[in-house]
Amino acid sequence: MTQSSPRAMRTPPTPQQQAERVDWNDLLPEFLDAFEEGQHIAIIGPTGEGKTTFSVSILDEFHRLGASELFLANKNRDPLLTKLVQSGWSRITSWPPDYAQRQGRRVILWPSYGRASRAKSNRPIFEYALDMALLEGHWVVYFDEMRYFIEQMGMRSLVDEYWNGARSSGLTVIAASQGTTWINKTMIRQESWLVLFRPRSLEEMKEYADAIGDRDAVEDLRALKRHEFLLVHTPNGRRFISKLPVRRETARPEVRR
C-alpha cells in the first residue's frame, strides 16, 4: 500500500492535518477493529453519492460479525428493501419479530403506508419497536433517512434518547440523511463515526463542518471526488478519505452465432 497507514486511527491528528486518502479495502479492517458495540454512525450526503451503498455494506459487515440488525423503513415502495427481503432479510409490520426472524438476525420493520397525510399513524409502531429494542439491547438499528423520523414523524426526543443512552445497552445506531439538521452537539460528543459524502456546494460543506464542530473539515470536503466520503472518528477527530470499491458484475459468456 502506497498511501498512509490508517493504524493511527486512535491517535489525535496534529493541528491542520489533512485527511489521509486510504483505499477502503485497507481501511475497513482498521475501522472494524476500532469500532465497538454501542458506538454510532451518522451517514450524511446528497442523493446519488453513495449513502445507501455504504449503509448496506456496513450492515453486511456487522452481520458477518454476528450482529442482530433492525432496519427502519419509511417508504411505501422501495426497490432496495425488496432486494433485501429477497436476499434473506425478514419483513415485519409490527414488533416483535418471531423466533425464526430473530434467528435470522436481519429484520426490516416496514409497516404499510397509505396516504402521505397519514404517515404519522405509523409512529406508535416505530416507537414501540425502538423502546423494546433498547430494553433488549445488542441490536444494530438502522434509520433510513433520519430526517424523516425527526421532521415528518416528530420523533426527535426518542432519537436523542437513543444517541445518549443506547451505548449502555450495547445498541448501535446507524443513521443516513441528506442533511445535518438532526445532528446535535450531544451526538458529536458521543463515541461516534461520521461518514460525509461530497456536498453539492461550498455552503453545504460549511454546514457539514459546523455540524461536526470541525472547520478544518471543509478542505477535506472540497477534496472529495464523486462517490468518495470523509470518515471522521469523533473522539479524536481523525479523518480519512475513501471510496467503496465498485462491485463488478460477472461478464456474460459471449454467444457465438
Secondary structure, DSSP 8 states (H G I E B T S, - for coil): --S--GGGGGS---TT---EE--HHHHHHHHHHH--TT-EEEEE--TTSSHHHHHHHHHHHHHHTT-EEEEE---S--HHHHHHHHTT-EEESSS---HHHHHHTEEEE------GGGGGGGHHHHHHHHHHHHHH--EEEEESSHHIIIIIS--HHHHHHHHHHGGGGT-EEEEEES-STT--HHHHHSSEEEEEE--SSHHHHHHHHHHHT-TTHHHHHHH--TTEEEEEETTTTEEEEEE--------------
